[in-house]
């Protein structure tokens, strides 16, 4: 997601969209969440991953 070569995770919720950047560490696989701007389609069935 951020181009550093590590797997990242995106969380979608009614209160906001969050980016969890991967660290490459097995003991702490993700950094703290960061708010991100992400436009979602009105119909959730249109999501594509």
C-alpha positions in Angstrom: 0.0 0.0 0.0 2.8 2.4 0.9 5.4 1.0 -1.4 7.9 -0.3 1.3 7.5 -3.9 0.3 5.7 -5.0 3.5 2.1 -6.2 3.7 -0.3 -3.5 5.0 -3.8 -3.9 6.2 -6.8 -1.6 5.6 -9.7 -1.4 8.0 -13.1 0.0 6.9 -15.7 1.1 9.3 -18.6 3.5 9.6 -16.5 5.8 11.8 -13.5 5.9 9.5 -11.0 4.1 7.2 -7.7 3.0 8.7 -4.3 2.0 7.4 -2.2 -0.4 9.4 1.4 -0.4 8.0 3.3 -3.6 8.2 6.5 -3.7 10.2 8.1 -7.0 9.1 8.2 -8.1 12.7 6.5 -11.2 13.9 6.0 -9.9 17.4 4.4 -6.6 16.2 3.2 -7.1 12.7 1.5 -3.7 12.2 2.1 -0.2 13.4 -0.7 1.8 15.1 -3.6 2.7 12.8 -3.5 5.9 10.7 -6.6 7.6 9.4 -6.8 7.5 5.6 -9.0 8.9 3.0 -10.7 6.2 0.9 -13.8 6.8 -1.2 -16.1 3.8 -1.1 -18.9 3.0 -3.5 -22.4 3.5 -2.3 -23.1 -0.2 -2.8 -20.7 -2.3 -0.7 -21.0 -5.2 -3.1 -19.0 -3.2 -5.6 -15.8 -3.5 -3.5 -12.9 -5.1 -5.3 -9.8 -6.4 -3.7 
